[in-house]
């Protein structure tokens, strides 16, 4: 039988006393935040809360404040398109500081957005971003596009419709650094030249969705280059491209066997001479045949892709 010395006996007595006092004392009530954050609360609860819900929760307590910021750090998508509510700039600064793993960023029609607000968010998320929508963001400049072009190596979707600040130089930089885009929108961008577009599309052999609506520099030569190099193209928007003719449409369609959508309203030089063969391929064209226009009311309610939707 082993014996204990006086120091060991004293240690065991102290441990027993501590255990008894802990058992006798009342327990601290548990709260929601005692559940594991990383394994349960963030992946199973926080992902279903809107940004409004998260910011409301953030105001409840210091623990809630820490929890929300931890949830924002792991957030993968940020959708603020068309949100121009008051004081949103302050909320966006919080998002720019906390979000570290964004993959999808939708900021279309955010009139309050500036380079000062956007650049910190891009700096914290540039490694993971795969989709960026800046349609109609009129108060930012090409400065905000620089980190997207140079450092977002996973970028696959880029939307810059009605961004008049988009210049030929910015598109040249895109040509050098971004060749894996699958969806691209530069509708209503009048500052880009024809030669710039011709060079640009030579690099985009993975492009499937393209919107060039109301871009004056889009010509038959541009469509020929798109047909030669963008063989995976499925949807193209040429609405309002007045310089495009049957010649360009024919060249495009012959080289793009997967083409499913052709939007060519307000293109007066495109006729049934090039469209008729395409109709036989069950291609969706947003302009009906001449004979049908006089006999049927046309309802344009079909969008095979979301590339027209912000």
Secondary structure, 3 states (H helix, E strand, C coil): CCCCCHHHHHHHHHHHHHHHHHHHCCCCCCCHHHCCHHHHHHHHCHHHCCHHHHHHHHCCCHHHHHHHHHHHHCCCEEECCCCCCCCHHHHHHHHHHHCCCCCEEECCCCCCCCHHHHHHHHHHHCCCCCEEECCCCCCCCHHHHHHHHHHCCCCCEEECCCCCCCCHHHHHHHHHHCCCCCEEECCCCCCCCHHHHHHHHCCCCCCCEEECCCCCCCCHHHHHHHHHHCCCCCEEECCCCCCCCHHHHHHHHHHCCCCCEEECCCCCCCCHHHHHHHHCCCCEECCCCHHHHCCCCCCCCCCCCCCCCC
